């Protein structure tokens, strides 16, 4: 088997007295479409932030393409690019769509402004949003803002192709969207995986059954800080594991403790 792109070994993380991750192991290979699922507050988004180098673990080791990461991403470059799509899109309200998508190139490259505009146009076309570069985030629907954040995540520096992401991390990309908008986003996630020149590997945090079925191949179920189940999409639809059965059915009866 090829070398993993991402490997977490014995990773733990607490916030105050709340231990959200407890000795987690995780391996992501090139081409994986991994879903990280489980009840709210079980550390799913924290795993993505640790992978992205935005949050440090309290214990454990992180390897990026076989290289151990000792600090946050701001302290040193990883051997591969890692792109992240945040749950609320995290766009700059005061910047246009074009300025948001090209932000990193405008700030951290010597690429000309005209070339950046060309690259932004290309990325917006890839996510089905041609001709909106001059608009502001407040002028867009929720689904459109999500797609703009996708365009920003796949942007790379043409002068340094290694800066391009080899793995994308999606944090609840369909949260708050209606079923039709969710389908558009789910189709986009798969199309970006298949697109030439865009990374083929991703991990996605989601609660929505349609997003689980349509965007993931492998699944990891988190509860009480631990990996409670791993398998494929077809297996999760047929397993009799009590945690999975309760989670997928949305029942208040079962081993998952209902908060509130």
N, C-alpha and C positions, 0 to 999 in steps of 0.2 A: 504494500500500500504506500502511496506517495506521502511525503512529509506534510503534516498538518499546516494549514495557514495560521490557525489560532489554537492554542492549547492552554487551558487553565488547569492547574494542579493544586488541589487542596485549598481553594480560595474561600476565605471567610470575610464577612464584612458586617459590622454593627454600627448602628446609629444610636448613641446613648446606650440604653439597656436592651434595645431591640436588635437581636441578631438576625439579620435578613438573609444572610448566606452563611452556610455552615459546612465547610469542607467540600466545596463544589469542584467536581472534575468535569471538563467540557472540552471536546475536540471538534474542530471544524475543518473539513477538507475542501480543496478547490472543487467547485461545482455543487457544493451542498446548498440546499434550501431548507434551513433549520428553523422550526418554529419553537419558541420558548413560551410555554403557556402555564396557567395556574391561576389561583384566586388573586385578587388585588392585594398588594402589600407583601408579596412573597419574594421580592428581590429581582423580578424579571428585568425591569429597566436598569437596575443597578448592575446587573451582569453586562448589559450593553455598554454602559458607561465605563465599566472596568476594562472591557475589551478595547473601547475607543481610546483609553488612556486619559479619560476625564476624571475618573474617581480612583483613588488608590485602594487596594485591598488591605485589610488588617493583617492577613496571613495568606500564605500560598504563593504560587509562582505563575507568571504569565509569560508565554512564549509566542512570539510572532514570527512565523516561518522559521522556527527553530532557534531564534535569538531571544534570550531572556530579557524581558523589560524590567528595569529596576526603578524607573521613575514614571512620572506622568508624561504624556505626549509632548507637552511644551518644553520638557527638559531634554529631549533628544528624538531624532526622527526614527520611526520604525522602518524595517526593511521593505515593507509594503504599505501602500496607501489604504487607509480605512475611512470610509465615508459614513456619516450618520444622518439619518432623517428623524428629526425630533417629532414628538407627538403633536405639538402645536405649530409645526412648521418653522417656528423661530426665525421669521423673516424680520428685517429691519423696516419698520413702518415708514421711516423718513426717506428711504431709498426706493427707487423704481425697481421693477422686476429685473430689468437688465443689470442694474447696479447690484442687486442682491445676488443674482446668479453668478456674476463675474467678480464678486467681492474679493475673493482670495487672490485672484490674478491682479486686480487693481492695486491691492495692498502689498503683495509679496512677490511680484514678478516684474520683469522688464518687457513683457509683451506689450505691443502698442495698443492704444485704446481702440483703434479701428479693428485690429485683429481680435481683441477681446469681444467686441460687439459681434463679430462674425461667429466666434465660438459660442457665445450666448445664444444667438439666433439658432445655431445648429442644435444645441441642447434643448432649447424650448420646442423646436420641431420634433425632437425625439419623444418628448412627453406630451405632444399634442396641443401645444399652446403657441402656435405661430402668431406673430403680430401683436403681442401684449407687452413687449419690453418697456414701453413708455408708461405703463400703468403702475399704480401703487398697490401694495397688498390690500389696503382697505377697499379697493375697487374690485376685488376678486372674491369668488365664492370660496367656501372652505375646501372643496375638492380641488379647485384651481391653485389655492395656496399650497396644498400638499404637493401638487405636481411641480410647482416652482421649486419647492424644497428638494424634490428629486433631481431636478435639473442642476441645482447648485451642488448636490452631493456627488454627481458624476462628472463635474467639471475637472479638467486636468490641465496642466501647464504644457503646451506643445513644445516648449524648449527643454522640458524635463519629463518625458513620458512616465518615468518611474513614480512621479507624484500622483498619477491617476489611481483611484481606488481599486484594489483587488478584492475587497469585501465591503458590502454595504450593510449597515445596521438600521433596521426600521423599528421605531418605537411606536406601536399602536397606530399604524398609518391609516387605518380606516375608522378610527374612533370619531364619533360625532357625525359621521356621514350617513346619508340615506342609502338604501340598498343599491340604487342605481349608481350613485357616486362611488360607493364601495367597490362595485364591480369594475368600474373604470380604473380605480387604483389597483385592484388585484390583477387585472389584465396588464397594466403598465409594469408592475413588479416583475411579472413573468416575461414580458417582452424585453425589458432591460436585461434580464438574465440571458436571454437568447441573442441579444443584439451584438453584432461584431464590434469590438473595441470598447465594450462596456463590461464591467466585471461580472463574472458568472456565479459568484458566491454571495450568499446573504444569510443573515439571521434576523428573524422578525419576532417581535413580541406582539401578541394579539389575544383578544378574548373572543373574537367573532368566529362562529363556526364556518361561515362561508370563506373567510380569509384563511382559516386553517386548512380547509379542503382545497382551496384553489391556488394557494401560494406556497405550501410547504410539502416537503417530501419526508423529512425526519422531524420528530417531535421530542421535546424534553418537558416533563411536567414537574414544576416546582411547588412545594408546599412545606411550610414550617422550616424554611431555609435549606431544604435538602432536595435532591433529585429523587422523586418518588416513582417515576416511570419514564421509560424511553422506548420509542418504537416508530413505526411508520404511520402515515395517514390512514392507510387501509386497516392497520391493526387497531388504531384508536377508535375506529367506527365499530369494531366488533369485540373489543376486549370487555371482560367482566370485572376488571379492576375497580374496586368500589370508589376510589377517588375520581377516576376518569368517568365512571358512570354518572356520578353525582354532578361533576363539573359540566359534562356535555349535555346533560338533561336540564341543568339549572335548578335541580331540586334543593329545597332547604333541608331535606332529610338525608343524613349520611355522615360520613366521618369528617367532612370539611366543616369546621366550626363557622357558623354564620355570625358575623360581627354586627352589633347594633340592634 
